Amino acid sequence: MANPDFAGREYPATAPYSVGREKLREFASAVGAAHPAHHDLVAARGLGYPDLVAPPTFAVVVAQRAEAQYVQDPAAGIDFSRVVHADEKFAHHRPIVAGDELVTVLHVDSVTERAGIAMVTTRCEIFATGDGVDDGAREPVATVSSSLVIRGEDS
């Protein structure tokens, strides 16, 4: 079962994730996001964006990389074969665009257990670094909050 001692833990920032145009196009196609700003550079720039714009749910790609630090930590006690994704919320501070260099800081907000089922809530704070961001600074881009239900052995 999930280790309750992990509640309140903050993981270090991930290595930068480079957002590429083709990744954005592939993701947009996979989720049925047909807006031209996700696929066509001229259309995106015509709308005032510096490059292709990610669909809002693209933030999950970046967040899951950070969540892997927790899920794959043996001391956390997460048996991913027993995990059900219960909820996911996105709060965007600005759009994700191709060319962004994103780092994510993972927070384990809560770990609770009831009747042999554990509920884990995580929060990923996604920041832009690199060009256009002051030296060493991090520009807030998005917050992704997730709730996981981990079924017990008898569930």
N, C-alpha and C positions, 0 to 999 in steps of 0.2 A: 504494500500500500504506500501511497505517497508520504514522504517524510514531512511532518508538520514543521520541523525546524527550518525548512527552507522559506517559510513565510517571512516576508520582509527582506529577502535577499535581493541584492542588485548585482548583476553580472557586468563585467567590463564591456566597453564598446566593442562591437564586432569589427573585423577588418572591413574596409570600404567595399561597398557593392557599386559597381559601375553600371548605371542604367543605360542600356543600348537601344537604339532604334528598332532593331529587329526583334529584340525581346518584347518591346512594347507592342509592336505589330502582332506578334504571335500571341501574346496574352490577350490583346483586344479581340482578335479573331476567335480565340478559344472561348471567351466569355460572351461573345456576340455583341461587343461594343463597336458599333459601326460608324460612330462619329468620325468625320474626316480628320479631326485634330489628332486622333490616335494612329492614323495611317499615312497621312500626307503632310510632308514638311511644309509645303507652300500654304496649305490650309491652316496648319497650326500657327505659322508665323503671321498669316493674315488675321488671325484672332488675337495677336499680340504676345504669343508664347515664343520663347527662344528656340524651341525645338518641339518634337512630338510630345504629346501629353499622355501620361499614363491614365488608364481607367482607374477610378477610385479604389477598387479592390486590389490593384497591383501591389499596394503596400503590404499585402499578406506575403508576397514572395520574399520581401526583405525581412519581415517580422519572423517568418518561420526559420530563417537562418539563425536568428538570435535565440529563438525558443529551443532550438536544437541543443544549445549549451546546457539547458536545464533538463530536457527530456533524456538526453544521452548521459547525464551524470549518474553513475550507478548509485551514489549516495542519496539521490533524490527519490529513488524507489518507484519510478514510473515504468510500468509495463505497458509500452505503447500499443501492444496488441489488445489491450483492454480499454483503450481510450476512445471516448466518444466526444466529438467536438460539439459543445452545447451552444456556444454563442460567440460572435465576433462583432466588434464595433470599431468603426473608423472615425477618427476626427482629423481632418486635414487642416493644416495651417497654411499650406500653399500647395499647388499642384506639383506632382512629381513629373519631371521632364527628362527626356533623353539627354545624356551628358552629366546628369547629377552623379555625385559621389556620395553615397549614403552610408552612415554608420548607425547602429542601433544599440541602445542600452535596454537590456531586459530587466524587468522588475517582477518578482514573484510576490504579488499583492496578498494572496491568501491561499491557505491550504486547510481545508476542513474535511472531517470525516463524519459520516452519519450512516448507521445501518449497513456498514460494509461497503459504502460507496464514498470515494473521495472526490471533492470538488476543488479544482485549482483555478485560480484567476491570475493571469499574467498581463503585464502591460509593457508594450514595446514603444519606446520613444525613439523616433527616427529623425535623424539630423543630416543636413547637407554639410559637407566639408569641401575643401578644395577651392577652385576658381570661383570668384565672386563672393567668397566668404572670407571675412577678416582672418588674418593669420591665427591659427589655433582655435578659432571660434567655431561654434556649431549653430547652424540656423535650423530652428525647429521646422520640420516638414509634416510629420503625421504622428498620431498616437494610435496604436492598434491594441485593443483590449480583447483578450480571449478567455473563455471559460471552458475548461475541460472536465469531463466526468470520467473517473476511472472506476470501472466496475471491479468489485471484489471477486475473489476466487469463486464464490457461490452464486454470483449474479449471472 
